[in-house]
Amino acid sequence: MSQGSILLVDDDQSALSSMRDYLNDENFSVTAVTDYTTAIGSIRRQPPDIVITDVELGDQDGFDLLKWCQNNDVKSPVILLTGFGTIEGAVEAMRLGAVDYLTKPFSGEMLTSILKRALSKKEASGKSIPLPSTSPDTTVSPSKSLIGLDQKMVEIFDLIRSVSDTRSTVLITGESGTGKSLCARAIHQASSRSAGPFVEVACGAIPETLLESELFGHSAGSFTGAIADREGKFQQADGGTIFLDEIATASPALQVKLLRVLQNMEFEPVGSTKTRQVNARVILATNEDLKKRVMEGTFRQDLFYRINVVTLEVPPLRERLEDIASLTDFFLEKFKDQTGKPVQSFSDQALAALEKYLWPGNVRELENVIERAVVLGKSDILGVNDLPSHLLDPSLWQSESYADRTLKQALTNPERKIILEALESHNWNRQKTAAFLGINRTTLYKKIRKLGLEQSNCKIM
């Protein structure tokens, strides 16, 4: 007896046949097609229980098919497959309504598990999987999506995919401005808790005397000014995720209480003897070396071991040279839309300056620089004069020596420029471009995604 009907879409005939055979063996009824147009025709004739589509579909892609399904009120859950995954892609897929986003290669067991979960949720609701809530607490805004083209970011994406649907505590480390909060939101959004609240607490921004009350709540009369019972952040995160940023600033007394919460998910509000229990996923972040803090005696060793279950280390921007051009394009589009200014791109000289700078403030600093340039720029092509003067100080630049860079890092910008020019000269026809460059179309597609060269994001530079 069939477990459900599946429309499988992939322009790689070998991959299509292999996946179709596997799903047939698992008792799914499979319709396999190789292109966007045929897929739409199949859905119109008989909507399947689930759509599984590769991102690369010739002149169209899986995101286009996903959007078509959403715009035409298709109730079938959609799963996207890609040969090169990014956090940005995963977040965008979830935002558009995909129920999952799988990076190839993946195991048959993983796919079967995802299919069964999607079918179970669909059957329980009597309709397609509901879209995640669009409230600010539960949605990763597209304007804050992580863009991970560098290999280190791809590894982070894979780790997020692995831990998202577990209950394991995650510790996110990295310098200020690297995107630790966005990683936490990406974990939440990719998990089965995505419809629940995402509660963020900046521990370092709350006075020590108030932080315990902020986290665990308090009873009326427990201290001066406590005129009524108040629910804490842990209670607000029940059924969802709580993100504790700057955890290294927690006092010794609060660390003891946190240890108990992490172990048993129970606590007492300040001034109360009544024990509360919650079901919340805990994610923590710090820009400090907690191992060093443990050795100094300012951070409890047992708490460190309890939170250091899965560690996700976000690299600084100066170690992600491949990402600067793509991030620049992303923020340029963001602020161009916000301001309505007819900005087209940065000049080659300006982009080179952005790639030389050390970025002590990381991605957050880059975003601010791009916003300033768009707001104050007088031309549709932003130049070196539109950048803050300190970016042009050679003492603040990356080393010019290739000895300090990997071959992959050194070749990224030339490769990006060559591929972009080839795409433009062939009117963005990927088959002709691939033939011109002497590579197969799948390789070209992966490079387009990796280098941030999607047509909607690229301008002539």
Buried (B, 14 or more C-beta within 10 A) or exposed (E): EEBBBBBBBBBBEEBBEEBBEBBBEBEBEBBBBBBBEBBBEBBEEEBBBBBBBBBBBBEBBBBBBBBBBBEEEBEBBBBBBBBBBBBBBBBBBBBBBBBBBBBEEEEEEEBBEBBEBBBEBBEEEEEBBEBBBEEEBBBBEEEBBBBBBBBBBBBBBEBBBEBBBEEEBBBBBBBEBBBBBBBBBBBBBBBEBBBBBBBBBEBBEBEEEEBBBBBBBBBEEBEEEBEEBBEBBBBBBBEBBBBBBBBBBBBEEBBEBBBEBBEEBEBBBBBBEEEBEBEBBBBBBBBBEBEEBBEEEBBBEEBBEBBBBBEBBBBBBBEBBBBBBBBBBBBBBBBBEEEEEEBEBBBBEBBEBBBBBBBEBBBBBBBBBBBBBBEEBEEEBBBBBBBBEEBBEEEEBBEEEEEEBEEEBEEBBEBBBEBBEBBBEBEBEBEBBBBBBEBEBBEBBBBBBBBBBBEEEBBEB
